[in-house]
Amino acid sequence: MTELCGVAVSSRDEQLITDGWSKQFTCGEPRLTESCELFKEMGREIHLETMEKNDQPLGAKCDACFESCGDEMKTIWTRPNK
């Protein structure tokens, strides 16, 4: 795992970046659905990744939110439609 702007980049992130995806942000409902709809309207392809405990952007500072709603949180990745 490498660091990018102080945020850990996992090997999975690196693979998605290689495949042309751009990481947007991590959120839960209702913002998740709203954001995905917006990106689709902008002509972007959407890919969602479940947030893993070891991928928390701020490390231990994310523990409380992750434990209370981690399985609801998804990271939005986008790329131009083909």
DRENPA-3360 file (N, C-alpha, C; in nm, 2 decimals, always signed):
BEGIN
1 = MTELCGVA = +0.08/-0.12/+0.00/+0.00/+0.00/+0.00/+0.09/+0.12/+0.00 ~ +0.06/+0.22/-0.09/+0.14/+0.34/-0.10/+0.06/+0.45/-0.05 ~ +0.12/+0.57/-0.03/+0.05/+0.69/+0.01/+0.03/+0.79/-0.10 ~ -0.09/+0.85/-0.11/-0.11/+0.95/-0.21/-0.18/+1.07/-0.14 ~ -0.12/+1.18/-0.13/-0.17/+1.30/-0.06/-0.21/+1.26/+0.09 ~ -0.14/+1.18/+0.15/-0.17/+1.14/+0.29/-0.28/+1.03/+0.30 ~ -0.33/+0.98/+0.19/-0.43/+0.88/+0.20/-0.37/+0.75/+0.14 ~ -0.39/+0.64/+0.21/-0.34/+0.51/+0.17/-0.40/+0.47/+0.04;
9 = VSSRDEQL = -0.32/+0.42/-0.05/-0.36/+0.36/-0.18/-0.33/+0.21/-0.18 ~ -0.44/+0.13/-0.18/-0.42/-0.01/-0.18/-0.39/-0.07/-0.31 ~ -0.35/-0.19/-0.31/-0.32/-0.26/-0.44/-0.45/-0.27/-0.53 ~ -0.56/-0.28/-0.47/-0.69/-0.28/-0.54/-0.71/-0.14/-0.61 ~ -0.68/-0.03/-0.53/-0.69/+0.11/-0.59/-0.60/+0.12/-0.71 ~ -0.47/+0.07/-0.69/-0.38/+0.08/-0.80/-0.43/+0.01/-0.93 ~ -0.49/-0.11/-0.91/-0.55/-0.18/-1.02/-0.66/-0.10/-1.09 ~ -0.75/-0.04/-1.01/-0.86/+0.04/-1.07/-0.80/+0.16/-1.14;
17 = ITDGWSKQ = -0.70/+0.22/-1.08/-0.64/+0.34/-1.15/-0.58/+0.30/-1.28 ~ -0.51/+0.18/-1.29/-0.45/+0.13/-1.41/-0.56/+0.10/-1.51 ~ -0.68/+0.06/-1.47/-0.79/+0.03/-1.56/-0.87/+0.15/-1.60 ~ -0.82/+0.27/-1.56/-0.88/+0.40/-1.61/-0.98/+0.46/-1.51 ~ -1.00/+0.40/-1.39/-1.09/+0.46/-1.30/-1.03/+0.57/-1.22 ~ -1.12/+0.67/-1.18/-1.08/+0.78/-1.09/-1.16/+0.77/-0.96 ~ -1.09/+0.77/-0.85/-1.16/+0.76/-0.72/-1.22/+0.89/-0.69 ~ -1.35/+0.89/-0.65/-1.42/+1.01/-0.62/-1.43/+1.03/-0.47;
25 = FTCGEPRL = -1.51/+0.96/-0.40/-1.53/+0.97/-0.25/-1.60/+0.85/-0.20 ~ -1.60/+0.84/-0.06/-1.67/+0.74/+0.00/-1.79/+0.80/+0.08 ~ -1.91/+0.73/+0.07/-2.03/+0.78/+0.14/-2.13/+0.67/+0.15 ~ -2.24/+0.70/+0.22/-2.35/+0.60/+0.24/-2.47/+0.67/+0.18 ~ -2.58/+0.60/+0.20/-2.71/+0.65/+0.16/-2.76/+0.76/+0.25 ~ -2.83/+0.86/+0.19/-2.89/+0.87/+0.06/-2.79/+0.93/-0.05 ~ -2.68/+0.98/+0.00/-2.58/+1.05/-0.09/-2.53/+0.96/-0.19 ~ -2.51/+0.83/-0.16/-2.46/+0.73/-0.25/-2.54/+0.73/-0.38;
33 = TESCELFK = -2.67/+0.71/-0.37/-2.76/+0.70/-0.48/-2.76/+0.83/-0.56 ~ -2.77/+0.94/-0.48/-2.78/+1.07/-0.55/-2.65/+1.10/-0.63 ~ -2.54/+1.07/-0.57/-2.41/+1.09/-0.64/-2.39/+1.00/-0.76 ~ -2.43/+0.88/-0.75/-2.42/+0.79/-0.87/-2.51/+0.84/-0.98 ~ -2.63/+0.88/-0.95/-2.72/+0.93/-1.05/-2.66/+1.05/-1.12 ~ -2.60/+1.14/-1.04/-2.54/+1.26/-1.09/-2.42/+1.23/-1.19 ~ -2.33/+1.13/-1.15/-2.22/+1.09/-1.23/-2.27/+1.03/-1.36 ~ -2.38/+0.95/-1.35/-2.43/+0.89/-1.47/-2.49/+1.00/-1.57;
41 = EMGREIHL = -2.55/+1.10/-1.51/-2.60/+1.21/-1.59/-2.49/+1.28/-1.66 ~ -2.37/+1.28/-1.60/-2.25/+1.35/-1.65/-2.18/+1.26/-1.76 ~ -2.24/+1.14/-1.78/-2.18/+1.05/-1.88/-2.07/+0.97/-1.83 ~ -2.06/+0.95/-1.70/-1.96/+0.87/-1.64/-2.00/+0.72/-1.61 ~ -1.92/+0.63/-1.63/-1.94/+0.49/-1.59/-1.91/+0.49/-1.44 ~ -1.99/+0.41/-1.36/-1.98/+0.40/-1.22/-1.93/+0.26/-1.17 ~ -1.84/+0.26/-1.07/-1.80/+0.14/-1.01/-1.80/+0.17/-0.86 ~ -1.86/+0.08/-0.78/-1.87/+0.09/-0.64/-1.78/-0.01/-0.57;
49 = ETMEKNDQ = -1.71/+0.03/-0.47/-1.63/-0.06/-0.39/-1.67/-0.05/-0.24 ~ -1.69/-0.16/-0.18/-1.72/-0.16/-0.04/-1.59/-0.12/+0.04 ~ -1.61/-0.03/+0.14/-1.50/+0.02/+0.21/-1.45/-0.09/+0.31 ~ -1.32/-0.12/+0.30/-1.26/-0.22/+0.38/-1.19/-0.15/+0.50 ~ -1.19/-0.22/+0.61/-1.13/-0.16/+0.73/-0.99/-0.11/+0.71 ~ -0.91/-0.18/+0.64/-0.77/-0.14/+0.62/-0.75/-0.03/+0.51 ~ -0.86/+0.01/+0.45/-0.86/+0.11/+0.35/-0.91/+0.25/+0.40 ~ -0.94/+0.26/+0.53/-0.99/+0.38/+0.59/-0.89/+0.49/+0.56;
57 = PLGAKCDA = -0.94/+0.60/+0.50/-0.85/+0.71/+0.46/-0.78/+0.78/+0.57 ~ -0.84/+0.78/+0.69/-0.77/+0.85/+0.80/-0.73/+0.75/+0.91 ~ -0.72/+0.62/+0.87/-0.67/+0.52/+0.97/-0.77/+0.51/+1.09 ~ -0.71/+0.51/+1.21/-0.79/+0.49/+1.33/-0.89/+0.60/+1.35 ~ -0.87/+0.71/+1.29/-0.97/+0.82/+1.31/-1.10/+0.79/+1.25 ~ -1.10/+0.69/+1.16/-1.23/+0.65/+1.09/-1.30/+0.53/+1.16 ~ -1.24/+0.48/+1.27/-1.29/+0.36/+1.33/-1.44/+0.37/+1.38 ~ -1.48/+0.48/+1.44/-1.61/+0.50/+1.49/-1.72/+0.49/+1.38;
65 = CFESCGDE = -1.69/+0.56/+1.27/-1.79/+0.56/+1.16/-1.79/+0.42/+1.09 ~ -1.67/+0.37/+1.08/-1.66/+0.24/+1.01/-1.74/+0.13/+1.09 ~ -1.72/+0.13/+1.22/-1.79/+0.03/+1.30/-1.94/+0.05/+1.30 ~ -1.98/+0.17/+1.29/-2.13/+0.20/+1.30/-2.20/+0.18/+1.16 ~ -2.13/+0.21/+1.05/-2.19/+0.20/+0.92/-2.10/+0.16/+0.81 ~ -1.99/+0.09/+0.84/-1.89/+0.05/+0.74/-1.95/-0.03/+0.63 ~ -2.04/-0.12/+0.66/-2.10/-0.21/+0.55/-2.19/-0.13/+0.46 ~ -2.23/-0.01/+0.50/-2.32/+0.07/+0.42/-2.24/+0.17/+0.33;
73 = MKTIWTRP = -2.11/+0.19/+0.37/-2.03/+0.29/+0.30/-1.97/+0.22/+0.17 ~ -1.97/+0.30/+0.07/-1.91/+0.26/-0.06/-1.82/+0.37/-0.12 ~ -1.72/+0.33/-0.18/-1.63/+0.43/-0.25/-1.68/+0.43/-0.40 ~ -1.70/+0.55/-0.45/-1.74/+0.57/-0.58/-1.62/+0.59/-0.67 ~ -1.61/+0.51/-0.78/-1.51/+0.53/-0.88/-1.58/+0.56/-1.01 ~ -1.52/+0.64/-1.09/-1.58/+0.68/-1.22/-1.48/+0.67/-1.33 ~ -1.53/+0.66/-1.45/-1.45/+0.68/-1.57/-1.54/+0.71/-1.69 ~ -1.48/+0.77/-1.79/-1.57/+0.80/-1.91/-1.64/+0.68/-1.96;
81 = NK = -1.76/+0.70/-2.01/-1.83/+0.59/-2.07/-1.76/+0.55/-2.20 ~ -1.75/+0.42/-2.23/-1.68/+0.38/-2.35/-1.78/+0.38/-2.47;
% end
